[in-house]
């Protein structure tokens, strides 16, 4: 794969640099930050796929219950 040089305004470069993870190259960060999927697109997809949406909702509900139980356990240990 080849490479290209691009010019960025300093403020744009700084924003990308702030979002760049330690284990990423600058190119990796730009790729991640400009991916094809936005949160709005993800939400729209799951509005139209009710079965997959229901599965994800169930998983999130289970994780919420686990979090609630863990929080209760911590409070009981502290009291």
ABEGO torsion letter per residue (X at the ends): XBBBBBBBBAAAAAAAAAABBAABBAAAAAAAAABABBAAAAAAAAAABAAAAAAAAAAAAAAAAAAAAAAAAAAAAAX
